Amino acid sequence: MDSKNFSDKSYLSSLALMYANKYAYEPPDGIITTDYNALRFMETYGADIFPDVPVVASSVNNAKKPSPHSNIRSIIAERADHLGTISQAIQMRPNLRTLHIIGDNSPACNSLMQEIKKIADVIPPSVTLNFTPALTLEEMKFFVSTRRKNEMIYLLPHFKTSDNTFYTQGDIEKELAEVSTVPILVSWSFQLETGVVGGRVLSAYNLGRQAAFSLIRLLEGQPVIPLQVDANIHKSVYDYPRLVSYDIDPDTLPKEASFINRPESFFIQHYKVIVPSIVIITILSLILFLTYNNLQKEIILRQNKERIIVLDKELIETQKVIVSTLGEVIEARSQETGGHVQRVAKISRFLGEHIGMKEKDLDLLETASPMHDVGKIGIPEAILHKPGKLTVEEFEIIKTHTSIGRDILDGSSKELLNVACEIAYQHHERWDGKGYPNGLKENDISIFARITMLADVYDALCSKRCYKEAWPQHRVFSYIKSERAKAFDPQLVDIFLSHEQDIRNIREQYSDIKDPLTTA
């Protein structure tokens, strides 16, 4: 209706005529109005425009029972909980001395002022209610910017200032909240998210829901209460950062109070990574603790250098077994076999040998490569085990396993875990820079990750997965050749293709089940 800007009789009569013509042949089944001006419009014109159409009026200040001569069947009163908001203000600031009530000159606002005056005698005498006259926006901004700590502002809904300037919903609240030296309280939910502190607010959602239920009852032929007042439409809602900015302790508010913009804890933000990491670290710590205890016992029993060296080697082997076992656990969760990580490890070592890696680096490569997909522990099983093609959103979630793997393995002083971290984080980077997560290219990608990627892709394509059948070997080798200098390091591809039979033999040696497709 735009009645806040245009409310003269000629405009309203023209609007009524337009509605009458528009709905002459197809009248609505029912009507819900949502403010006082709409109610007055329906009281004046509704019976003529919409005869026999039931009307429920919602969000009405100073509401009275509907006239029996109109088609308004029920009115849902919008009664702000002024006392609740003011009482909670006193709880927040026990030293409160003056509460300034700021409103405009509209009939609705004047009605609200009268409601507040009626409860003035139940407010503690130490608190003075100051009803300010209507002001311009600049006057209001100056007023709120010069308040002292023992004062607060109670801002009623504003749409027009004293100089007859109109503002859209929430604009005045934002302007005042930016400069106010004291908390600004409100009692309407639409005033929130503007920088005000909050209060015992009316829920527009609950008012609308109550109106909808009432209209449905009318359309079903059931009776409704002519004048409805529901205390459950109020909720204590506060803006958490604004409370903190004014040094207000949220614990001073009632237990049922809710908070908007409250920051999540670090654990809630990162629990998908933290929980799996804790589990893995606990397992590793327990195994290493038991291994360490065994080592100490052996040292005490033997007390000779040769035995210490042997035990050191056993500890290193134990670390390798732990890493390998964790790799197999991850593959099992992905519904893949432990043979996959063994084959990736052996093929990776083979490629490393043929590019001239040192023995120490070969050992690190073979031991760390099974951990390339450790980050999949943080991926939901519904996505991990999905048969068929992933959606774009699901693939974005799958891609996070590289970062999760890095977070799990990062920060160790052990060279083995550092190499495993590089592989887990970079094994989906491509030679041409089109991979993820960082779009690294060529030699910027760790050699350990480049080798593991080629071995992993080869074995994965040769194996059956929940989302695909196994490829024949000749198709796999053709694909790898086509991706030379694209996905894969060209030097590695050349070595790989020149030792095709050796690669086949490694896969055959560590195969889980003989599959005729893998030898075709």
N, C-alpha and C positions, 0 to 999 in steps of 0.2 A: 504493500500500500504506500510505502514511503511517507507515512503520515507524520514522521518527525520533522520533515522538511515542508510538507504541504498538508495543511489540516483545515483549510477554509471550506465552507459548505459547498461552494460551487465545484471545487475539486472532488469532494467526496460524492456529490450527486452524479458527477460525470463518471466517476469510477463505478458507482452502482449501476448506471445505465450500461456501461461496457460489460460488466459481469452478467447483467440480465440478458443482453443479446448473445453473449458467448455461450451461456449455459441454458438457453431457452428450450432446446430440444434434447439435450443430454445432461440433465442435472446430476450432480455427484450423489453418491449414496450417503455420505456423511461429511461433516466439515469440522476441523479443529482450528481454532484461532489461538494465537500465542502471545498477545499482549492486551493491555487495557484499551488502546485505540481500536484494535480489531474487534474487541467485544462491543464497544460503543457503536461501531459501524454496523455490526450484525443486529444489534438491538434496534437500530434505526431503519435499516434497509433489508435485513435478512429475511423476514417473513414474506416480503414482496418478491425478492429475487429468487429465493430458494424455499418456496412453500413446502411444508411437510418433510424437509430435509433436517435431520437432527444435527445440532451443533453442540460441541463441547469446547468451552473457553478455558484456556490454560494460561498460567503465568500472569495472573491478574492481581494487582495491588488493591488493598482496601475493598475486597470483593464482598458482594451481597448476593442473596439468593436471586436467581434469574426470574424475570417477569413471566407470569403464566401466559401473557399475550405474545411472547416471542417464541421462536423455534429453538431457543437455547435451553438445552435439557440439563446441563450441569456446568458449574464453574469451579475450576481448581484454583484455589487461592495461592498466590505467591507471597508468603509471609517470611521475610528474612528473620533469621535468629540473631537479632541485634544483641540481645542480652548474652547469648552464648559467645559471640565474637568478642564483646567487651570483657566478659569474665575471663576468657582465655588470654586477653591482652594483659589483664592485671596479673594473671599467673606468670606470664613471661617477664613482665616488668613490675615487681612488687613496689618499686619506688615511683610508679606512674602517678603524676599529679594532674595533668591536663590531657584530655582527649578531644581533639579538634574534629568536628563533624563538618565535612565539606560536601556540598551538593549544589545543584543548579536550581533554576526557578521553575522547572517543569511541575505540573500538577502531581505527577508520580513522585517526584523527589520531595515536594512539600508534604505529601502524605507520609513518606518515610520519615521525615523529620518529626512529624507528630507522633509516629509510632515510638521513636526513640525517646521523646520527651515523656511519654507515658511510663517508661521503665526507669526514669531518672531516679525515682525515690528508692529503688532497690539496689542502686549502685553505691558502693562504699563512699561515705562523705569525704574521704581523702582525695577522691577523683572528681575533678570538675569537667563537665561537658560544655564545650565551647562551640556553639552553632555559628559557623562563619556565614557571612552574606555571600551571595553569588559573586564570583570574581571572573576576570578574564584569565586566559591561560597563563600569561606572563605574571599576573598578580598571584595566581596559585603557585607558580614555580618559585617565585620569590618567597612566598609565605612558608612553603614546606622546606625550603633550603635554609631557613633561619631558625628552625626549632631546636630546642635543647633536649638533653638526654632523658629528662623526666616527662617528656611529652610524646604523644603518638598521634597519628592521623587515621581517622575512619572515613574512607572515601566511598560515597554513594555513587551509583551509576551516573556517568556524565555523558551527555551528547551535545549540549549547547552551553556556551559560556555567556557571561553577562553582556558581552558585546554582540550577541546573536550570531556568533560563529558556530557552525555545526562541525562535529568531529565524528569519525566512524568509531565503532566499538573498539575499546582498548587503547585508543590513541592518547587520551588524556592520562590514563593510568601509566603508560610508558613514559610520557614526558615528565610526570611528577616523580616517578620512581627513580629516574636517572639523577635527579638533583636533591632528593629528600635526605635530610640528615637524621631522620627518625623513621621507624617502621611504618609502613602504610598498610592498614587493615582493610579488608573487603568482605562482603557477604554474598557475592554472586560468582558462580564458577567461571563465567565468561570474562571476569576481570583478572583471572589467574594467567600465568605465563607472560606477564607484562613487566615483571620486576617488583610487584607488590609482594608483601610477606604472606598474605593469605588470611584465613579466618574460618568461621563456621559458615561455610558457603552453601547456597542453594544449588542443588544439582539439576541443571537443565535437562539432563538425560532422564532423571527420575520423574520430573514434571511431565515431559513428553510421553514417557512410558505410561504414566497414570492416565493421561488424556487418551492415549490410544486404547488402553484396556476399557476405559469407560465408553468410548464410542463403539467398540466391538460388542459390549454388552447391550447397548441401545439397539444396534443393528440386529442382534439376536432376540430382541423383544424382552430383555431382562431389565429390571429397574436399576437406576443409579441414584446416588445421593446428589441432590441439587447443588449443595455447596460443600466442597471437599477440602479438608485441611489435613495434610499428612506430615507428621513430624519426621518421618523417615527420609524426607527429601533433602535433609541437611547433612553435610559431612564436614569434618574438621580437616582442612587441606592447607598445607603450608609449603612454601618454596624453600627447600633446605639450604641452598647457597645464600639466599637472602637472610635467613635466620642467622647463619654463621657470620655474615658480614656485619650484622648488628650485635654480635656477641650474645646471642640468645641461645640458651641451652635447650635443644629439642626435647630433653627429658622433662622439662617443666610443663610440657603439653600433655593432654590426656592420652592414655594408652591407645585409644582408638584413632588418634590422629594419623593421617597418612601424609607422605612427603613426595613432592615432585622434584625432579632434577637431582635426586640424591645419587651421588657417585657410587658405582658398584665397587665392591672390594676387589683387591688384586686377585684373590682366589676365584671369585665368581667369573671375572673376566677371562681367566686363563686356566680354568679347571680341566678343560679337555687335554691340555698339555701337562698340567701339574700332576693330575692323578696317575696317568700312565707312567710318568717320569718317576714318581715316588715308588710305584710298584717295582719298576725295573731297578732303581737304585737300591731298594730294600733287598731285592733278590741278589743283586751283585754284592752288596755289603755283607749279606749273610754268608754267601759262598766264599768271599774273600776272607771273612772273619774265620770261618772254619778252616780254610786253607792256611791262614796265618797261624792258627793254633796248632795245626798239624806240623807246620814248619818249625815252630818253637819246640815242640816235643822231640822232633827228630834231632834238632841241634843239641838239645840237652843230652839225648841218648848217645849220640855218635861223637860229637865234639871233634870232628876232623874236617879238614878243608875239602876233601874229595866229596864227602857226603853233602856238605853245604852246597857245592856246585850242582850236584845231582838234584837236590831239592829246589834250587833256584830254577833249574830247567823245568822241573815238574810244575812249579808255580806259573812259569810262562806258558807251558802247555795247557794248564788249567784255565788261564785267561783266554787262550785261543778257543778252548772247548766252550767256555761261557759265551763268548761272542758268537761262535758258530751255532750253539744251542738257541740263543736268543734269535738269531736269524731264522732258524727253523721254526721257532714259535710264531714269529711274525708271518712266515709263509703259510703255516698251518691255519692261522686266523684268516688269512686271505683265501683259504681253501685251495692252497697250492702245496706241493709236496716238499719234504725236506731235501729230496734229490735235486731240486732246482737250485738251492743255494750252494750245494756241493759242486754242481756242474758249473755254476757261475764262477766259483772260486778257482776251480781247476783250469777252466778256459781262460780266465783272467791271468793266472800265473803263466800259462803257455804263451799268451800274447806278450806279457811282460818280459819273458825270457828272450823272445825274438826281437824285441826292440832294445835289448842290451841293459835291462835293469840290473842293479846290484842284488846280491843274494838277500841282503837285509830288507830291501824294498820289496822284493818278491814275496818274502815271508809276510810282510805287513799287508801287501795287496791281497794275498790268498786268504789271510785271516780276517781282514776287515771287510772285504767285498760282500760276505753274506749279510752284513748289517745294512745294505743299501736301502731296504724298505722298512727299517725299524719305525719310521714315522707313521706307518699304516695302523699302528696300535691306537692312534687318536682319531681314525676315520670311522664313522658309524658303519655298522655291519650291513645295514640296509643298502648303502651305496657300494660298499666293498664287494658284496656278494650279488649285486644286481645283475641278472641275466640280460644281455642286450645293451644297447647304446645308452650312455649316460646323457642327461640333459646338460645344458651349459652350466647351470647352477651346481649340479652334482659334480661336474668335472672340475669346477673351481674349488670345490671342497676337497676332491681327490688330490689336486695339485698342492694343497697345504701339507701333505705328508713329508715333503722335502724340508720345510721349515720346522715341522714338529720333530723330525729326525735330528736336525741340527741342534734344536733346543735340548733334546734328551742327551746327546753325546758331547755337547760343547762344555768347555771349562775344565777338562781334565788335563793333568800334566803328563799323562801316558801317551806316548807316540802312537800306539795302536788305536786308541780311541780318537785321537786327533785325525788320523787318516780315515777312520770310519765316519767321523763327522763330515769330512770333505766329500766323501763318496755319497753319504745320505743326502747332503744338501745340493750336490751338483750333478747327480747322475741322470737328470733330465734336461741338462743344458745341451745345446746342439752346436756343432762346429760352425754353422752359418749364423749363429746368434739368435735363432728363433725359438730357443727352448725356454724353460722356466726353472727356477723362480726369478732369475736376474738377467736373463738374456746375454749371458757370457758367450764369447766366441773364441774359436781356435785355441791358441795356447794359454789363454786366460783361464781356461777350464783345467782343473787338476788332472794330471795324467792318470792318477788312480781312478778318478770318476769317468774319464773318457774310455778307459779300458773296460771298467765294470759295466758301463752303459752298453757297449757293443756286445759283451758276453751275455748280459741280461736280456737284451732285445732278441738276440739269436735264440736263446733257450726258451724264452716266453713264446715266441712265434712258433717254435717247434712243438709246444706243449698245448694240451687242451685246457681251456679256462671256462669259467661259468658264462662268459660272454662271447666265446668263439670256439671253433674246432681247431685242432692242430693243423699247421700248414705243412705241406710236403717240403722236404729239405731243399729240393732244387728251387722252389719258389722263395724260400727264405734267403738262400744265397743270392738269388737274383735281386731281391729287395735290398739286401745290404749293399750290393754293387751299385744299385740305382741311387742309394743315399750317400755314396762316397762324396766327401767334401760338402755335404749338406747336413745330415744328422751326425755323421761319424767322421772321425779323424782319418784323412785319406791314407796316411802311412799305416794305420792299424788295419784299415780295410784291405790294403794291398797284402799285408802279412796274412790276414785272415783268409783271403781268397786263394793265396798261393799254398796254404796248408789245409785245404778243404777236407781232405781225408783224415788228417790228424784231428781236426775239430770234431768230425763225425765220430771218430773212435772214442774221444773223451766223453761225448754225450752217450754213446752206447755203453761205455764202461760203467757210468754212474746213472744209468737209466733206472726208473722206478718199475715200469712194466713195459715189456716189449710192445711197441706200437708200430704196425706196419707203415703208418703214415710218416713216421719219423725217419724212415730209411729210404723212402721213395725218391 
